[in-house]
Amino acid sequence: MDCCIVSALWCLIPLYLLIHFLCFVFADADFTLLWASLLGHRPEKKLKGLVVWVTGASSGIGEELAYQLARCGSRLILSARREDELNRVKRCCLECSDLRVEDILVLPLDLLERTSHEEKTKVAVQYFGHIDILINNGGRSQRSLCMETSVDVYQALMELNFLGTVSITKQVLPYMTLQGTGSIVTVSSVVGLAGAPLATGYSASKHALQGFFNSLRTELTDFPNILISTVCPGPVQSQIVHNAFTEQLNKPVAMAGNQEHKMTTSRCVRLMLVGIANGVKEMWIAQQPFLLFYYAWQYAPTFAWSVTNMLGRKRVQNFKAGLDADSAYFTKPKTS
Ligand SMILES: NC(=O)c1ccc[n+]([C@@H]2O[C@H](COP(=O)([O-])OP(=O)(O)OC[C@H]3O[C@@H](n4cnc5c(N)ncnc54)[C@H](OP(=O)(O)O)[C@@H]3O)[C@@H](O)[C@H]2O)c1
C-alpha cells in the first residue's frame, strides 16, 4: 500500500511540475494574476458604476484603460495635457459603451504643475461626489545612455514620473481614508523592479514609485479596504518610445521602431483590470521571455545579473548602431 502511494507521488509530482512549466512557457503575467483571471472576480461586475480617475488617458495604456473601463460601466475622469485628445477618447468611450455624456469628465491636467493638483482633485470630487479608483498612469520613458544624458533629463523624469504621481496621490488619499475605501493603482514597469540599459533615469523614477507605494501600503494597515497596487508591465504597444526623453530635454527620439512584437495594449489593460478587481497588490505583466526575467530578478538575482548583462550589451550595441533598442533585442544589429 505504502509502495503504491510512493509510486503515485513519483508520477504526480513530475506531472504537476510539467503542467506548471507548460503554463509558465505560455504565461503573460505572474501566477497570482493569471489565477485571478481564471477564477477571480470579473472586472465587469466589480468595477461597474465605480468612479475611476485615469491619468495619461490621451494615448496608449491610459486610452485603452478608458475604453475597457467604459465597457465595464465605470464612470470616468480622464486626465492628460492634451484636451483635444481626451475629448476624442471620451467620444470613443461613449460609442463603445452604455455610458452617458455626464458619466465622463474630461479634466485636463499637467502632472508637472503640482500647484494645480489640489484644485483638479476638488473638481473631480465635486463632480462625482467621490473617487473610487485612481490610476496613476501618466508618464514618460527614456532612450539614452547615462554618460550622454544631461542631469536636467534625470530631473524631468523624477518630476514627472515620481513627484507628479506622488502629488496626485497625496491629494486623493485623504478622500479615500475619509470614506474608508478606494484603490490607488500605479503603473510602474519591469524596470521598476530590475535595471535596463538606456533607461537609468526612467528606471530610477519607477524604482522610486515602487519604494513609495510599498511603504505607503504599510502605513495604511488601519484601512484594509484601501488597495495600493503597482503594475509592472514589460514592453507594451503604445506611444511610449516615440514620447521618450533622450540625452537632452526637448530632443525627440530619432526612431521609435516597430512596436508590433510587443504585448497588445488591450491584453495588458485586461490583466490590469483583473488585478484591480481582485485586489492584487503587485502585477507583473509581460510575455516570455520577459516574464522569466521578472522571476529571475525576484528569485535568482545572480542568474538575472548575467542574463541582464548579456542582453544589456546587445541592447547598447543596437542603440549605438541606430536601431530601435526594443525591436532589435534578439537580432543581429544591421549597420547598413
Ligand atoms: N508601453 C510600455 O511598454 C510600458 C511598459 C511599462 C510601463 N509603462 C508605463 O505605462 C504608462 C503609460 O505609458 P504608455 O505606454 O501608454 O505611453 P504613451 O502612449 O506615451 O502615454 C503616456 C501618457 O502620459 C501622458 N503624459 C505625459 N506627460 C504628461 C504630463 N506632464 N502630465 C500629464 N500627463 C502626461 C500623455 O498625455 P499628454 O501628452 O496628452 O499629456 C499620455 O496620455 C507610463 O507610466 C509608462 O511608464 C509603459
The ligand as an SDF file (V2000), in Angstrom:
LIG
                    3D

 48 52  0  0  0  0  0  0  0  0999 V2000
    4.3160   50.8960  -23.1350 N   0  0  0  0  0  0  0  0  0  0  0  0
    5.1990   50.2290  -22.4200 C   0  0  0  0  0  0  0  0  0  0  0  0
    5.9640   49.4190  -22.9430 O   0  0  0  0  0  0  0  0  0  0  0  0
    5.2560   50.4460  -20.9350 C   0  0  0  0  0  0  0  0  0  0  0  0
    5.9320   49.4990  -20.1460 C   0  0  0  0  0  0  0  0  0  0  0  0
    5.9980   49.6810  -18.7850 C   0  0  0  0  0  0  0  0  0  0  0  0
    5.3900   50.7790  -18.2000 C   0  0  0  0  0  0  0  0  0  0  0  0
    4.7480   51.7060  -18.9730 N   0  0  0  0  0  0  0  0  0  0  0  0
    4.1330   52.8680  -18.3080 C   0  0  0  0  0  0  0  0  0  0  0  0
    2.7940   52.9930  -18.7460 O   0  0  0  0  0  0  0  0  0  0  0  0
    2.3720   54.3360  -18.5680 C   0  0  0  0  0  0  0  0  0  0  0  0
    1.6280   54.7810  -19.8180 C   0  0  0  0  0  0  0  0  0  0  0  0
    2.5280   54.8570  -20.8920 O   0  0  0  0  0  0  0  0  0  0  0  0
    2.1500   54.4160  -22.3870 P   0  0  0  0  0  0  0  0  0  0  0  0
    2.9480   53.2400  -22.7080 O   0  0  0  0  0  0  0  0  0  0  0  0
    0.6980   54.3670  -22.5590 O   0  0  0  0  0  0  0  0  0  0  0  0
    2.7860   55.6540  -23.1930 O   0  0  0  0  0  0  0  0  0  0  0  0
    2.1230   56.8450  -24.0200 P   0  0  0  0  0  0  0  0  0  0  0  0
    1.2820   56.3020  -25.1120 O   0  0  0  0  0  0  0  0  0  0  0  0
    3.2650   57.7380  -24.3730 O   0  0  0  0  0  0  0  0  0  0  0  0
    1.1620   57.5770  -22.9580 O   0  0  0  0  0  0  0  0  0  0  0  0
    1.6820   58.4120  -21.9530 C   0  0  0  0  0  0  0  0  0  0  0  0
    0.5540   59.2490  -21.3640 C   0  0  0  0  0  0  0  0  0  0  0  0
    1.1140   60.0940  -20.3530 O   0  0  0  0  0  0  0  0  0  0  0  0
    0.6410   61.4300  -20.5370 C   0  0  0  0  0  0  0  0  0  0  0  0
    1.5850   62.4260  -20.0490 N   0  0  0  0  0  0  0  0  0  0  0  0
    2.8600   62.6290  -20.4640 C   0  0  0  0  0  0  0  0  0  0  0  0
    3.3720   63.7100  -19.8450 N   0  0  0  0  0  0  0  0  0  0  0  0
    2.3980   64.1920  -19.0270 C   0  0  0  0  0  0  0  0  0  0  0  0
    2.3040   65.3030  -18.1410 C   0  0  0  0  0  0  0  0  0  0  0  0
    3.3260   66.1650  -17.9690 N   0  0  0  0  0  0  0  0  0  0  0  0
    1.1550   65.4960  -17.4590 N   0  0  0  0  0  0  0  0  0  0  0  0
    0.1010   64.6640  -17.6530 C   0  0  0  0  0  0  0  0  0  0  0  0
    0.1220   63.6130  -18.4620 N   0  0  0  0  0  0  0  0  0  0  0  0
    1.2570   63.3730  -19.1490 C   0  0  0  0  0  0  0  0  0  0  0  0
    0.4230   61.5460  -22.0490 C   0  0  0  0  0  0  0  0  0  0  0  0
   -0.5800   62.5140  -22.3600 O   0  0  0  0  0  0  0  0  0  0  0  0
   -0.3250   64.0320  -22.8320 P   0  0  0  0  0  0  0  0  0  0  0  0
    0.8550   64.0300  -23.7500 O   0  0  0  0  0  0  0  0  0  0  0  0
   -1.6160   64.4090  -23.5050 O   0  0  0  0  0  0  0  0  0  0  0  0
   -0.1100   64.8120  -21.5770 O   0  0  0  0  0  0  0  0  0  0  0  0
   -0.0980   60.1550  -22.3920 C   0  0  0  0  0  0  0  0  0  0  0  0
   -1.5070   60.1160  -22.2150 O   0  0  0  0  0  0  0  0  0  0  0  0
    3.6350   55.1360  -18.2550 C   0  0  0  0  0  0  0  0  0  0  0  0
    3.6770   55.4010  -16.8740 O   0  0  0  0  0  0  0  0  0  0  0  0
    4.7610   54.1970  -18.6450 C   0  0  0  0  0  0  0  0  0  0  0  0
    5.9240   54.4440  -17.9070 O   0  0  0  0  0  0  0  0  0  0  0  0
    4.6550   51.5440  -20.3210 C   0  0  0  0  0  0  0  0  0  0  0  0
  1  2  1  0
  2  3  2  0
  2  4  1  0
  4  5  1  0
  4 48  2  0
  5  6  2  0
  6  7  1  0
  7  8  2  0
  8  9  1  0
  8 48  1  0
  9 10  1  0
  9 46  1  0
 10 11  1  0
 11 12  1  0
 11 44  1  0
 12 13  1  0
 13 14  1  0
 14 15  2  0
 14 16  1  0
 14 17  1  0
 17 18  1  0
 18 19  2  0
 18 20  1  0
 18 21  1  0
 21 22  1  0
 22 23  1  0
 23 24  1  0
 23 42  1  0
 24 25  1  0
 25 26  1  0
 25 36  1  0
 26 27  1  0
 26 35  1  0
 27 28  2  0
 28 29  1  0
 29 30  1  0
 29 35  2  0
 30 31  1  0
 30 32  2  0
 32 33  1  0
 33 34  2  0
 34 35  1  0
 36 37  1  0
 36 42  1  0
 37 38  1  0
 38 39  2  0
 38 40  1  0
 38 41  1  0
 42 43  1  0
 44 45  1  0
 44 46  1  0
 46 47  1  0
M  CHG  2   8   1  16  -1
M  END
$$$$
